[in-house]
Amino acid sequence: MPELSTADHGTSPPRVSIPRAYNAAYDLIERNLRAGRAGKTAFIDDQGSYSYGELAARVNRFGNVLTGMGLQAEDRVMLCLLDTIDFPTAFLGSIQAGIVPIAANTLLTTADYDFMLGDSRAKALVVSEALWPQFAPIVAKHPTLRQVVVSGKDGKGHQCLDDLMKDASTNFAPAPTTCDDFCFWLYSSGSTGTPKGTVHLHSHLIQTAELYGKAVLGIRETDLVFSAAKLFFAYGLGNGLTFPLSVGATAILMAERPTPQAVFQRLRQHQPSIFYGVPTLYGALLASAEMLTRAEVPRLRACTSAGEALPADIGRRWTEQLGVEILDGIGSTEMLHIFLSNRAGEVRYGTTGKPVPGYAVRLVGEDGNVVAPGEIGELQINGPSSAVMYWNSREKSRHTFMGDWTRSGDKYIESADGYFQYCGRSDDMLKVSGIYVSPFEVEGALMTHESILEAAVVAHADTDELIKPKAYIVLKAGVEPSDELKNALKLHVKEKLAPYKYPRWIEFVAELPKTATGKIQRFKLR
């Protein structure tokens, strides 16, 4: 496997030069074996730990399992797996064999999986035993699906992954793929509609590791990392798989959902040096009676947030409590990982920071022209990890992937000194009295009130059909809703922001609708 090279030509963005003959999985495994890390722990899951040598053997075994089933280069295999050692085994084993894994969200419905199996025409499915009930009614109806493998003790009438792996050889020659071959798919989270199969290349994983993982996050071989964001999520895939493998670090995997109790347990037990979360989780952790002290996590040196913009108040309170900054950033399924981020020592809460090295961004107005600093525009990105297309969605692909630039669908403002401030999704923006209002700005003001756990702001028409902000509020435990509290919250926002931005209506709810990756689905509230 030829070496990668990273070059920085003067003031131009750094470039990661990847050889034409390249297999992403082989690179991520082989670089660690060559560095003498065969005996070092690569992953720790709920059942045990696995060295880089053991991971390499598992990946090779899985490649032999797939080819032994008759799958060939460029065939597709759907993976619906909890975060255990079986995920990196199957994901990397597929890629090394030249077979395209589709990492599926583990929190979807039978109808979603039915659509994805049909849309992708996957020839094999590898599914965790706990998730089998969602697939049982539909696997027989898909003629292209030839093989079903279950990760767990009970195969539910199908072959168990452990049994197949046990008899497979640990020797496997990587497929002769190129850097521009299709490598893997991720289905978009569907925060604004039907999930779309997003197609990535072999070169994309290592690009994100070099440009964000190393250059911004500063991940290194000695790190122990824990991502509450799951591996099926583009953000979690980089956090818990690509980045640690790229430098020989160790990653903690957690199969269960990331409740505060589950997250605190891993943070206390394993003492990671890097923790990756999402804004909703950080808010829940801070609100928990079990919230950590700095003395309980002395090794923790970096935290990141993505998936949705981080409210400034949550970031400040986290840093006050633990003495560790949260590097808030924005990535997407389409760009694979974070392309705009805060940096250690330069964090400005309430912003998403500055472009990641190797990525360029621009803000475009409704007239198609780049806006001036201080004006709202749609964020567009130029970077080396942009997906090729949405599978079977020509019009949506043409709308999103515009030559060198990829549309994010997010509205931003750039400050005079180059920090980018999130204003909301393009279809979430409010125009009040002819002036754009960012729902996220109003939500951020609400979140500074001590009674609020979560807030979402959407457009709502008054009796004259004029648009004004409406807020949906989740209160902290023990706080009772009342008209007095509604009035207090309105006054609170007026004191923080221009008066016309305050929510005219407030509705208290038990929970906010979210995607499985934690993004608030404001279109459902609208």
VEXGU-419160 format. One line per 2 residues: number of its first residue (from 1); their letters; for each residue x, y, z of C-alpha. Coordinates in nm, 2 decimals, decimal comma. Each point is the difference from the previous one (the first is absolute). Layout:
N
NUM = a = X Y Z ~ ...;
This chain:
526
1 = mp = 0,00 0,00 0,00 ~ 0,16 0,33 -0,11;
3 = el = 0,05 0,27 0,26 ~ -0,23 0,30 0,03;
5 = st = 0,15 0,34 -0,01 ~ -0,14 0,33 0,14;
7 = ad = 0,13 0,31 -0,16 ~ -0,06 0,37 0,07;
9 = hg = 0,08 0,22 -0,29 ~ 0,05 0,35 0,14;
11 = ts = -0,34 0,15 0,08 ~ -0,20 -0,26 -0,19;
13 = pp = -0,20 -0,26 0,20 ~ 0,19 -0,31 0,10;
15 = rv = -0,04 -0,29 -0,24 ~ 0,00 -0,37 0,09;
17 = si = 0,15 -0,18 -0,30 ~ -0,14 -0,35 -0,03;
19 = pr = 0,14 -0,25 -0,25 ~ -0,22 -0,13 -0,28;
21 = ay = 0,02 -0,36 0,12 ~ -0,15 0,03 0,35;
23 = na = -0,23 -0,20 0,23 ~ -0,12 0,20 0,30;
25 = ay = -0,05 -0,30 0,23 ~ 0,34 -0,15 -0,08;
27 = dl = 0,17 0,33 0,07 ~ -0,17 0,05 0,34;
29 = ie = 0,10 -0,35 0,11 ~ 0,34 -0,04 -0,16;
31 = rn = 0,14 0,33 0,12 ~ -0,04 -0,12 0,36;
33 = lr = 0,16 -0,34 -0,06 ~ 0,29 0,16 -0,18;
35 = ag = 0,05 0,24 0,30 ~ 0,02 -0,30 0,24;
37 = ra = -0,34 0,04 0,16 ~ -0,12 -0,35 -0,05;
39 = gk = -0,02 -0,05 0,38 ~ -0,15 0,34 0,08;
41 = ta = -0,37 0,03 0,08 ~ -0,20 0,13 -0,30;
43 = fi = -0,36 -0,03 0,14 ~ -0,17 -0,06 0,34;
45 = dd = -0,36 -0,10 -0,02 ~ -0,25 -0,12 0,26;
47 = qg = 0,14 -0,35 -0,03 ~ 0,37 0,05 0,01;
49 = sy = 0,30 0,16 -0,18 ~ 0,16 -0,08 -0,34;
51 = sy = 0,35 0,07 -0,11 ~ 0,10 0,13 -0,34;
53 = ge = 0,12 -0,35 -0,09 ~ -0,33 -0,15 0,10;
55 = la = -0,19 0,27 -0,19 ~ 0,21 -0,08 -0,32;
57 = ar = -0,08 -0,37 0,04 ~ -0,37 0,07 0,04;
59 = vn = -0,01 0,23 -0,30 ~ 0,17 -0,26 -0,21;
61 = rf = -0,24 -0,27 0,12 ~ -0,30 0,21 -0,09;
63 = gn = 0,14 0,07 -0,35 ~ 0,02 -0,38 -0,05;
65 = vl = -0,35 -0,04 0,14 ~ -0,14 0,24 -0,26;
67 = tg = 0,19 -0,14 -0,30 ~ -0,09 -0,35 0,12;
69 = mg = -0,37 0,10 -0,03 ~ 0,06 0,09 -0,36;
71 = lq = 0,01 0,38 0,04 ~ 0,22 0,18 -0,24;
73 = ae = 0,17 0,34 -0,04 ~ -0,25 0,29 0,00;
75 = dr = -0,29 -0,21 0,14 ~ -0,17 0,16 0,30;
77 = vm = -0,05 -0,13 0,36 ~ -0,22 0,18 0,25;
79 = lc = 0,13 0,02 0,35 ~ -0,25 0,07 0,28;
81 = ll = 0,23 -0,06 0,30 ~ 0,02 0,13 0,35;
83 = dt = 0,34 0,15 0,11 ~ 0,19 -0,32 0,07;
85 = id = 0,32 -0,14 -0,15 ~ -0,22 -0,15 -0,28;
87 = fp = -0,06 0,34 -0,15 ~ 0,37 0,08 -0,08;
89 = ta = 0,05 -0,36 -0,10 ~ -0,28 0,00 -0,25;
91 = fl = 0,05 0,35 -0,12 ~ 0,37 -0,03 -0,06;
93 = gs = -0,02 -0,36 -0,12 ~ -0,25 0,10 -0,27;
95 = iq = 0,21 0,29 -0,12 ~ 0,32 -0,21 -0,01;
97 = ag = -0,19 -0,25 -0,22 ~ -0,11 0,27 -0,24;
99 = iv = -0,36 -0,05 0,12 ~ -0,20 0,32 0,09;
101 = pi = -0,14 0,01 0,36 ~ -0,31 0,20 0,07;
103 = aa = 0,01 0,11 0,36 ~ -0,36 0,02 0,11;
105 = nt = -0,15 0,20 0,28 ~ -0,09 -0,24 0,28;
107 = ll = -0,30 0,20 0,12 ~ -0,22 -0,01 -0,30;
109 = tt = -0,33 -0,18 -0,08 ~ -0,08 -0,31 -0,20;
111 = ad = -0,13 0,23 -0,28 ~ 0,33 0,19 -0,01;
113 = yd = 0,20 -0,32 -0,03 ~ -0,24 -0,13 -0,26;
115 = fm = 0,06 0,32 -0,21 ~ 0,38 -0,02 0,05;
117 = lg = 0,03 -0,37 -0,10 ~ -0,20 0,06 -0,31;
119 = ds = 0,17 0,33 -0,09 ~ 0,35 -0,14 0,05;
121 = ra = -0,06 -0,35 -0,14 ~ 0,23 -0,14 0,27;
123 = ka = 0,10 -0,36 -0,06 ~ 0,08 -0,07 0,37;
125 = lv = -0,12 0,13 0,34 ~ 0,20 -0,02 0,32;
127 = vs = -0,23 0,09 0,29 ~ 0,03 0,00 0,38;
129 = ea = -0,22 -0,26 0,17 ~ -0,18 0,28 0,20;
131 = lw = -0,09 0,17 -0,32 ~ -0,13 -0,31 -0,18;
133 = pq = -0,37 0,07 0,08 ~ 0,00 0,30 -0,23;
135 = fa = 0,13 -0,21 -0,29 ~ -0,19 -0,33 0,05;
137 = pi = -0,31 0,11 -0,19 ~ 0,18 0,13 -0,31;
139 = va = 0,31 -0,20 -0,09 ~ -0,19 -0,26 -0,20;
141 = kh = -0,15 0,26 -0,23 ~ 0,33 0,13 -0,14;
143 = pt = 0,12 -0,23 -0,29 ~ 0,34 0,16 -0,01;
145 = lr = 0,07 -0,08 0,37 ~ 0,17 -0,34 -0,01;
147 = qv = 0,17 -0,03 0,34 ~ -0,10 0,10 0,35;
149 = vv = 0,25 -0,02 0,29 ~ -0,08 0,07 0,36;
151 = sg = 0,24 0,15 0,25 ~ -0,09 -0,17 0,33;
153 = kd = -0,06 -0,33 0,17 ~ -0,33 -0,09 -0,18;
155 = gk = 0,00 0,01 -0,38 ~ -0,38 0,02 -0,02;
157 = gh = 0,01 -0,27 -0,27 ~ 0,30 0,15 -0,17;
159 = qc = 0,37 -0,04 0,03 ~ 0,18 0,15 0,30;
161 = ld = 0,29 0,23 -0,07 ~ 0,22 -0,16 0,26;
163 = dl = -0,05 -0,35 -0,15 ~ 0,09 0,12 -0,35;
165 = mk = 0,31 0,19 0,13 ~ 0,12 -0,29 0,20;
167 = da = 0,06 -0,22 -0,31 ~ 0,13 0,27 -0,23;
169 = st = 0,37 0,05 -0,08 ~ 0,19 0,29 0,15;
171 = nf = 0,19 0,05 -0,33 ~ -0,16 0,24 -0,25;
173 = ap = 0,14 0,20 -0,29 ~ -0,16 0,34 -0,03;
175 = ap = -0,20 0,08 -0,31 ~ 0,19 0,21 -0,26;
177 = tt = -0,22 0,31 0,05 ~ 0,09 0,35 -0,09;
179 = cd = -0,04 0,32 0,20 ~ -0,30 0,10 -0,22;
181 = df = -0,19 -0,33 0,04 ~ -0,33 -0,01 0,18;
183 = cf = 0,09 -0,09 0,36 ~ -0,31 0,03 0,23;
185 = wl = -0,34 0,16 0,03 ~ -0,17 0,18 0,28;
187 = ys = -0,37 0,09 -0,01 ~ -0,07 0,36 0,09;
189 = sg = -0,18 0,04 0,34 ~ -0,32 0,13 -0,16;
191 = st = -0,03 0,32 0,21 ~ -0,18 0,16 -0,30;
193 = gt = -0,16 -0,30 -0,18 ~ 0,07 -0,34 -0,15;
195 = pk = 0,35 -0,15 0,07 ~ 0,24 0,01 -0,29;
197 = gt = 0,28 -0,25 -0,07 ~ 0,31 0,21 0,01;
199 = vh = 0,29 -0,16 -0,20 ~ 0,36 0,05 0,12;
201 = lh = 0,34 -0,10 -0,15 ~ 0,30 -0,19 0,14;
203 = sh = 0,20 0,33 0,03 ~ -0,26 0,17 0,23;
205 = li = 0,06 -0,17 0,33 ~ 0,37 0,09 0,02;
207 = qt = -0,06 0,35 -0,12 ~ -0,22 0,08 0,30;
209 = ae = 0,25 -0,17 0,24 ~ 0,29 0,21 -0,13;
211 = ly = -0,17 0,33 -0,04 ~ -0,23 0,00 0,31;
213 = gk = 0,11 -0,29 0,22 ~ 0,36 0,10 0,01;
215 = av = 0,01 0,36 -0,11 ~ -0,29 0,13 0,22;
217 = lg = -0,08 -0,26 0,26 ~ 0,37 -0,09 0,05;
219 = ir = -0,07 -0,37 0,05 ~ 0,31 -0,21 0,07;
221 = et = 0,11 -0,36 0,07 ~ -0,02 0,04 0,38;
223 = dl = -0,37 0,11 -0,01 ~ -0,29 -0,21 0,14;
225 = vf = -0,32 0,13 -0,17 ~ -0,37 -0,05 0,07;
227 = sa = -0,27 0,11 -0,24 ~ -0,36 0,01 0,13;
229 = ak = -0,09 0,06 -0,37 ~ -0,04 -0,34 -0,16;
231 = lf = 0,21 -0,15 -0,28 ~ -0,28 0,00 -0,25;
233 = fa = -0,01 0,38 0,02 ~ 0,26 0,18 -0,22;
235 = yg = 0,12 0,19 0,30 ~ 0,03 -0,31 0,22;
237 = lg = 0,17 -0,20 -0,28 ~ 0,29 0,25 -0,01;
239 = ng = 0,01 0,04 0,38 ~ 0,00 -0,37 0,10;
241 = lt = 0,16 -0,17 -0,30 ~ 0,18 0,20 -0,26;
243 = fp = 0,18 0,25 0,23 ~ 0,13 -0,25 0,26;
245 = ls = 0,11 -0,25 -0,26 ~ 0,18 0,27 -0,20;
247 = vg = 0,24 0,06 0,29 ~ -0,01 -0,32 0,19;
249 = at = -0,21 0,12 0,29 ~ -0,26 -0,20 0,19;
251 = ai = -0,38 0,04 -0,02 ~ -0,28 -0,09 0,24;
253 = lm = -0,32 -0,14 -0,15 ~ -0,33 0,00 0,18;
255 = ae = -0,30 -0,21 -0,13 ~ -0,27 0,16 0,20;
257 = rp = -0,16 0,34 -0,06 ~ 0,20 0,30 0,14;
259 = tp = -0,21 0,09 0,31 ~ 0,18 0,22 0,25;
261 = qa = 0,04 -0,31 0,23 ~ 0,16 -0,21 -0,27;
263 = vf = 0,23 0,28 -0,11 ~ 0,11 0,08 0,36;
265 = qr = 0,07 -0,37 0,06 ~ 0,25 -0,02 -0,29;
267 = lr = 0,16 0,34 0,07 ~ 0,06 -0,11 0,36;
269 = qh = 0,10 -0,36 -0,07 ~ 0,23 0,05 -0,30;
271 = qp = 0,13 0,36 0,05 ~ 0,02 0,10 -0,37;
273 = si = 0,21 0,30 -0,11 ~ -0,25 0,10 -0,28;
275 = fy = -0,38 0,00 0,03 ~ -0,23 0,06 -0,30;
277 = gv = -0,36 0,11 0,06 ~ -0,29 0,19 -0,14;
279 = pt = -0,17 0,31 0,14 ~ -0,31 -0,18 0,13;
281 = ly = 0,22 -0,24 0,19 ~ 0,22 0,27 0,15;
283 = ga = -0,31 0,17 0,12 ~ -0,14 -0,32 0,16;
285 = ll = 0,34 -0,07 0,16 ~ 0,02 0,34 0,16;
287 = as = -0,36 -0,03 0,12 ~ 0,06 -0,34 0,16;
289 = ae = 0,05 -0,04 0,37 ~ 0,30 -0,23 -0,08;
291 = ml = 0,19 0,27 -0,19 ~ 0,37 -0,05 0,02;
293 = tr = 0,27 0,20 0,18 ~ 0,34 0,07 -0,15;
295 = ae = 0,16 -0,23 0,26 ~ -0,21 -0,30 -0,14;
297 = vp = 0,14 0,04 -0,36 ~ 0,35 0,13 0,04;
299 = rl = 0,12 -0,14 -0,34 ~ -0,27 0,18 -0,20;
301 = ra = 0,17 0,26 -0,22 ~ -0,23 0,06 -0,29;
303 = ct = -0,38 -0,02 -0,07 ~ -0,18 0,06 -0,33;
305 = sa = -0,35 0,07 -0,11 ~ -0,18 -0,03 -0,33;
307 = ge = -0,33 -0,11 -0,15 ~ -0,16 0,33 0,09;
309 = al = 0,14 0,33 0,12 ~ 0,10 0,02 0,36;
311 = pa = -0,18 0,26 0,21 ~ 0,26 0,24 0,15;
313 = di = -0,14 -0,04 0,35 ~ 0,06 -0,38 -0,01;
315 = gr = 0,35 0,04 -0,12 ~ 0,09 0,25 0,27;
317 = rw = -0,16 -0,20 0,28 ~ 0,19 -0,32 -0,11;
319 = te = 0,33 0,18 0,00 ~ -0,07 0,16 0,34;
321 = ql = -0,09 -0,34 0,14 ~ 0,29 -0,21 -0,15;
323 = gv = 0,26 0,25 -0,11 ~ -0,01 -0,15 -0,35;
325 = ei = -0,12 0,18 -0,32 ~ -0,25 -0,14 -0,24;
327 = ld = 0,11 0,04 -0,35 ~ -0,33 0,06 -0,18;
329 = gi = 0,00 -0,07 -0,37 ~ -0,22 -0,08 -0,29;
331 = gs = 0,02 -0,30 -0,23 ~ -0,25 -0,19 -0,21;
333 = te = -0,07 -0,34 -0,15 ~ 0,09 0,16 -0,33;
335 = ml = 0,34 0,13 0,11 ~ 0,06 -0,30 0,23;
337 = hi = 0,13 0,19 0,29 ~ 0,07 0,35 0,15;
339 = fl = 0,11 0,27 -0,25 ~ -0,06 0,31 0,22;
341 = sn = 0,11 -0,01 0,36 ~ 0,12 0,18 0,31;
343 = ra = 0,37 -0,06 0,11 ~ 0,15 -0,07 0,34;
345 = ge = 0,09 0,32 0,17 ~ -0,20 0,20 -0,26;
347 = vr = -0,35 -0,11 0,09 ~ -0,27 0,26 -0,05;
349 = yg = -0,32 -0,15 0,14 ~ -0,31 0,10 -0,21;
351 = tt = 0,20 -0,05 -0,32 ~ 0,10 -0,31 -0,21;
353 = gk = 0,36 0,13 -0,03 ~ 0,20 0,03 -0,32;
355 = pv = 0,05 -0,23 -0,30 ~ 0,20 -0,32 0,05;
357 = pg = 0,33 0,00 -0,19 ~ -0,05 -0,14 -0,34;
359 = ya = -0,36 0,12 -0,02 ~ -0,13 0,33 -0,15;
361 = vr = -0,34 0,14 0,08 ~ -0,22 0,28 -0,13;
363 = lv = -0,33 0,16 0,08 ~ -0,24 0,05 -0,29;
365 = ge = -0,31 0,22 0,00 ~ -0,33 -0,06 -0,16;
367 = dg = 0,12 0,17 -0,32 ~ 0,28 -0,26 -0,04;
369 = nv = 0,28 0,25 0,09 ~ 0,24 -0,02 0,30;
371 = va = -0,12 0,22 0,28 ~ 0,20 0,26 0,19;
373 = pg = 0,13 -0,07 0,35 ~ -0,28 0,05 0,25;
375 = ei = -0,27 -0,11 -0,24 ~ -0,19 -0,33 0,01;
377 = ge = 0,07 -0,25 -0,28 ~ -0,02 -0,37 -0,07;
379 = lq = 0,32 -0,18 0,09 ~ 0,17 -0,19 -0,29;
381 = in = 0,31 -0,21 0,04 ~ 0,29 -0,09 -0,23;
383 = gp = 0,20 -0,29 0,14 ~ 0,15 -0,34 -0,09;
385 = ss = -0,24 -0,22 0,19 ~ -0,32 0,11 -0,17;
387 = av = -0,23 -0,30 -0,10 ~ -0,03 -0,08 -0,37;
389 = my = -0,38 0,00 -0,01 ~ -0,32 -0,12 0,16;
391 = wn = -0,09 -0,35 -0,13 ~ -0,29 -0,01 -0,24;
393 = sr = -0,07 0,37 0,06 ~ 0,12 0,20 -0,30;
395 = ek = -0,19 0,32 0,06 ~ 0,10 0,02 0,37;
397 = sr = 0,36 -0,08 -0,09 ~ 0,00 0,28 -0,26;
399 = ht = -0,14 0,24 0,26 ~ 0,25 -0,09 0,27;
401 = fm = 0,32 -0,08 -0,18 ~ 0,10 0,29 -0,22;
403 = gd = 0,34 -0,08 -0,15 ~ 0,26 0,10 0,26;
405 = wt = -0,26 0,12 0,24 ~ -0,25 -0,18 0,22;
407 = rs = -0,31 0,17 0,14 ~ -0,06 -0,05 0,38;
409 = gd = -0,35 0,14 0,03 ~ 0,12 0,20 0,31;
411 = ky = -0,01 0,37 0,04 ~ 0,30 0,18 0,15;
413 = ie = 0,15 0,34 0,07 ~ 0,37 0,06 -0,02;
415 = sa = 0,15 0,25 0,25 ~ 0,26 0,26 -0,10;
417 = dg = 0,28 -0,22 0,15 ~ -0,11 -0,32 -0,18;
419 = yf = -0,22 -0,19 0,26 ~ -0,32 -0,15 -0,14;
421 = qy = -0,32 0,02 0,20 ~ -0,29 -0,24 -0,06;
423 = cg = -0,34 0,14 -0,08 ~ -0,20 -0,31 -0,08;
425 = rs = -0,10 -0,23 -0,28 ~ -0,09 0,19 -0,32;
427 = dd = -0,36 -0,12 0,04 ~ -0,01 0,09 0,37;
429 = ml = 0,08 0,38 -0,04 ~ -0,27 0,24 0,11;
431 = kv = -0,07 0,34 -0,16 ~ -0,15 0,23 0,27;
433 = sg = -0,10 0,35 -0,11 ~ 0,21 -0,05 -0,31;
435 = iy = 0,31 -0,09 0,20 ~ 0,16 -0,35 0,01;
437 = vs = -0,01 -0,15 0,35 ~ 0,21 -0,31 0,08;
439 = pf = -0,19 -0,26 0,20 ~ 0,32 -0,12 0,15;
441 = ev = 0,08 0,35 0,13 ~ -0,34 0,01 0,18;
443 = eg = 0,06 -0,36 0,13 ~ 0,34 0,10 0,13;
445 = al = -0,15 0,29 0,20 ~ -0,27 -0,23 0,14;
447 = mt = 0,26 -0,26 0,10 ~ 0,17 0,25 0,24;
449 = he = -0,31 -0,02 0,22 ~ 0,05 -0,23 0,30;
451 = si = -0,34 -0,17 -0,05 ~ 0,06 -0,13 -0,36;
453 = le = 0,14 -0,33 -0,11 ~ -0,07 0,03 -0,37;
455 = aa = -0,15 0,25 -0,24 ~ -0,11 0,01 -0,36;
457 = vv = -0,13 0,31 -0,18 ~ -0,20 0,00 -0,32;
459 = ah = -0,20 0,24 -0,22 ~ -0,37 0,04 0,09;
461 = ad = -0,26 0,23 -0,15 ~ -0,20 0,24 0,21;
463 = td = -0,37 0,10 -0,06 ~ 0,12 0,24 -0,28;
465 = el = 0,20 -0,28 -0,16 ~ 0,32 0,17 0,09;
467 = ik = 0,30 -0,22 0,10 ~ 0,13 0,01 0,36;
469 = pk = 0,21 -0,24 0,21 ~ -0,16 -0,28 0,20;
471 = ay = 0,20 -0,20 0,26 ~ -0,05 -0,36 0,11;
473 = iv = 0,16 -0,05 0,34 ~ 0,11 -0,31 0,19;
475 = lk = 0,04 0,10 0,37 ~ 0,25 -0,15 0,24;
477 = ag = -0,11 -0,26 0,25 ~ -0,20 0,15 0,28;
479 = ve = -0,09 0,32 -0,18 ~ -0,38 0,05 -0,04;
481 = ps = -0,14 0,17 -0,31 ~ -0,21 0,31 0,06;
483 = de = -0,11 0,32 -0,17 ~ 0,23 0,19 0,23;
485 = lk = 0,29 -0,20 -0,12 ~ -0,10 0,07 -0,37;
487 = na = 0,00 0,37 0,07 ~ 0,33 -0,02 0,18;
489 = lk = 0,16 -0,18 -0,30 ~ -0,13 0,26 -0,24;
491 = lh = 0,15 0,28 0,21 ~ 0,33 -0,20 0,03;
493 = vk = 0,03 -0,01 -0,38 ~ -0,08 0,37 -0,04;
495 = ek = 0,28 0,07 0,25 ~ 0,25 -0,21 -0,21;
497 = la = -0,10 0,09 -0,36 ~ -0,17 0,27 -0,20;
499 = py = -0,36 0,01 0,12 ~ -0,16 -0,10 -0,34;
501 = ky = 0,17 -0,34 0,03 ~ -0,17 -0,12 0,32;
503 = pr = -0,24 -0,30 -0,03 ~ -0,36 0,12 -0,01;
505 = wi = -0,13 -0,35 0,09 ~ 0,16 -0,25 0,24;
507 = ef = -0,12 -0,36 0,02 ~ 0,14 -0,24 0,27;
509 = va = 0,05 -0,36 -0,13 ~ 0,13 -0,32 0,15;
511 = el = 0,26 -0,05 -0,28 ~ 0,10 0,14 -0,34;
513 = pk = -0,02 -0,21 -0,32 ~ 0,35 -0,10 -0,11;
515 = ta = 0,18 -0,21 -0,25 ~ 0,19 -0,31 0,14;
517 = tg = 0,32 0,21 -0,01 ~ -0,14 0,27 0,23;
519 = ki = -0,10 0,27 -0,25 ~ -0,32 0,18 0,08;
521 = qr = -0,26 -0,05 -0,27 ~ -0,14 0,35 -0,01;
523 = fk = -0,20 -0,08 -0,31 ~ -0,22 -0,22 0,21;
525 = lr = -0,06 0,28 0,25 ~ -0,09 0,24 -0,29;
